[in-house]
């Protein structure tokens, strides 16, 4: 295969599934994240039909103002009183999903489907059990991957915040997740 050949859409999907199910070698996680950033196409920039690109750039340079891009919503940790209520059972966990024994590609699809359905039903607090990953020499692939998935576009609008769960709910092998309120999809 030629070095400068780009992957087509089908090949990118297949490679994404393979890459999600693989575990990075120690010290190579940064390389994997950089590769993933290279593969995601940049969002198209919208330019007013009245202004040409050169004119808009010159105006911004003259006024000293750069165009501000809206930043995606950030996930904040759960507030301490909310986490305490969830841990003590005073605030109900409306749903839970157990991802034990799944490969990353399977878990990704299951988790996204679960969160979309929970969000559509107006649920606010759910429990995601990833497992601690201490069996068979694993270092907890899902435990590491799930919080990273939450920053991806397909999950971002669904989730308001997340925190590791209390010990009796799974401790480090589980996450409390607060779903965003319905109607935030338009952001």
C-alpha positions as CSV (number, residue, x, y, z in Angstrom):
1,X,0.0,0.0,0.0
2,X,1.3,3.5,-0.8
3,X,2.4,5.6,2.1
4,X,0.4,8.6,1.1
5,X,-2.8,6.7,0.5
6,X,-5.7,7.8,2.7
7,X,-8.1,5.2,4.3
8,X,-11.6,5.3,2.9
9,X,-14.6,5.5,5.2
10,X,-15.1,1.7,5.5
11,X,-11.4,1.1,6.3
12,X,-11.4,3.9,8.9
13,X,-14.5,2.3,10.6
14,X,-12.8,-1.1,10.6
15,X,-9.5,0.3,11.9
16,X,-11.4,2.1,14.6
17,X,-13.0,-1.1,15.8
18,X,-9.6,-2.9,15.8
19,X,-7.9,0.0,17.6
20,X,-10.6,0.2,20.3
21,X,-10.3,-3.5,21.1
22,X,-6.4,-3.3,21.3
23,X,-4.4,-2.3,24.4
24,X,-1.6,0.2,23.9
25,X,1.9,-0.8,24.9
26,X,3.3,0.9,28.0
27,X,4.4,4.4,27.1
28,X,2.6,4.4,23.7
29,X,-0.8,5.7,24.8
30,X,0.3,9.2,23.8
31,X,1.1,8.0,20.3
32,X,-2.3,6.4,20.0
33,X,-4.1,9.5,21.1
34,X,-2.1,11.6,18.6
35,X,-3.0,9.2,15.9
36,X,-6.6,9.3,16.8
37,X,-6.5,13.1,16.7
38,X,-5.0,13.0,13.2
39,X,-7.7,10.6,11.9
40,X,-10.6,12.8,13.0
41,X,-11.3,15.4,10.3
42,X,-11.5,19.0,11.5
43,X,-14.9,20.5,11.6
44,X,-15.8,22.8,8.6
45,X,-15.6,26.5,9.4
46,X,-18.5,28.6,8.3
47,X,-17.9,31.9,6.6
48,X,-20.5,34.5,6.0
49,X,-21.6,34.6,2.4
50,X,-21.1,38.4,2.4
51,X,-17.5,38.3,3.5
52,X,-14.6,36.7,1.7
53,X,-12.0,34.7,3.7
54,X,-9.2,37.3,3.2
55,X,-11.4,40.2,4.3
56,X,-12.6,38.5,7.4
57,X,-9.1,37.6,8.5
58,X,-7.9,41.1,7.8
59,X,-10.7,42.6,9.8
60,X,-10.0,40.4,12.8
61,X,-6.3,41.2,12.6
62,X,-6.9,44.9,12.4
63,X,-9.2,45.0,15.4
64,X,-7.1,42.6,17.4
65,X,-10.0,40.3,17.9
66,X,-9.8,36.6,17.0
67,X,-13.0,34.8,16.3
68,X,-14.0,32.8,19.3
69,X,-15.2,29.3,18.7
70,X,-17.8,28.0,21.1
71,X,-16.1,25.5,23.4
72,X,-17.8,22.2,23.8
73,X,-19.5,21.6,27.2
74,X,-17.0,20.3,29.8
75,X,-17.8,17.7,32.3
76,X,-17.4,18.7,35.9
77,X,-17.1,16.4,38.9
78,X,-20.3,15.7,40.8
79,X,-20.9,18.0,43.7
80,X,-19.9,16.4,47.1
81,X,-23.5,16.5,48.5
82,X,-24.8,14.8,45.4
83,X,-22.2,12.1,45.5
84,X,-22.8,11.6,49.2
85,X,-26.6,11.2,48.6
86,X,-25.9,8.7,45.8
87,X,-23.5,6.7,47.9
88,X,-26.0,6.6,50.9
89,X,-28.9,5.7,48.7
90,X,-30.8,8.9,49.4
91,X,-30.7,9.8,45.7
92,X,-31.8,7.0,43.5
93,X,-29.6,5.5,40.7
94,X,-32.2,5.2,38.0
95,X,-30.4,2.7,35.9
96,X,-27.2,0.7,35.7
97,X,-25.1,-1.1,33.0
98,X,-22.4,-3.7,33.6
99,X,-19.7,-3.7,30.9
100,X,-17.7,-6.6,32.5
101,X,-16.2,-9.0,29.9
102,X,-16.8,-6.8,26.9
103,X,-14.2,-5.7,24.4
104,X,-13.9,-2.0,23.9
105,X,-15.8,-1.8,20.6
106,X,-18.7,-3.8,22.0
107,X,-18.8,-1.8,25.3
108,X,-18.7,1.5,23.4
109,X,-21.8,0.6,21.4
110,X,-23.6,-0.8,24.4
111,X,-22.8,2.2,26.6
112,X,-23.8,4.8,23.9
113,X,-27.1,3.0,23.4
114,X,-27.7,2.8,27.1
115,X,-27.0,6.5,27.7
116,X,-29.1,7.6,24.8
117,X,-32.1,5.6,26.0
118,X,-31.6,6.9,29.6
119,X,-31.3,10.5,28.4
120,X,-34.4,10.2,26.3
121,X,-36.3,8.9,29.3
122,X,-35.2,11.9,31.4
123,X,-33.1,10.0,33.8
124,X,-30.5,12.0,35.7
125,X,-28.2,9.5,37.6
126,X,-27.0,6.2,36.4
127,X,-24.2,3.7,37.4
128,X,-21.7,2.4,34.8
129,X,-19.8,-0.7,36.0
130,X,-16.5,-1.0,34.1
131,X,-14.7,-3.4,36.4
132,X,-11.3,-2.9,37.9
133,X,-9.6,-4.9,35.3
134,X,-7.4,-6.9,37.6
135,X,-8.1,-10.3,36.0
136,X,-6.0,-12.1,33.4
137,X,-3.2,-9.5,33.6
138,X,-5.4,-6.7,32.3
139,X,-4.9,-3.2,33.5
140,X,-8.5,-2.1,33.3
141,X,-9.0,-1.2,29.6
142,X,-12.6,-0.1,30.1
143,X,-11.8,1.6,33.4
144,X,-9.4,3.8,31.5
145,X,-11.4,4.1,28.2
146,X,-14.9,5.0,29.4
147,X,-14.0,8.4,31.0
148,X,-12.1,9.2,27.7
149,X,-15.2,8.3,25.7
150,X,-17.2,10.9,27.6
151,X,-15.3,13.7,25.9
152,X,-16.1,12.4,22.4
153,X,-18.8,14.2,20.5
154,X,-21.3,11.3,20.6
155,X,-21.3,11.2,24.4
156,X,-20.6,14.9,25.2
157,X,-24.2,16.2,25.0
158,X,-25.5,13.3,27.1
159,X,-23.3,13.7,30.1
160,X,-23.2,16.5,32.7
161,X,-20.7,15.0,35.1
162,X,-19.1,11.7,36.3
163,X,-17.2,10.5,39.4
164,X,-15.9,7.2,40.7
165,X,-18.6,5.3,42.6
166,X,-18.7,4.5,46.3
167,X,-17.1,1.3,47.5
168,X,-20.4,-0.6,47.8
169,X,-21.4,0.4,44.3
170,X,-18.2,-0.8,42.8
171,X,-15.6,1.7,43.9
172,X,-12.9,2.3,41.4
173,X,-14.5,-0.2,39.0
174,X,-17.7,1.9,38.6
175,X,-18.8,5.4,37.8
176,X,-21.7,7.6,38.9
177,X,-22.8,9.5,35.9
178,X,-25.2,12.5,35.9
179,X,-26.9,12.9,32.6
180,X,-27.6,16.3,31.1
181,X,-31.1,17.6,31.1
182,X,-33.2,17.0,28.0
183,X,-33.2,19.8,25.4
184,X,-29.4,20.4,25.5
185,X,-29.0,18.6,22.2
186,X,-29.3,21.9,20.3
187,X,-26.1,23.3,21.8
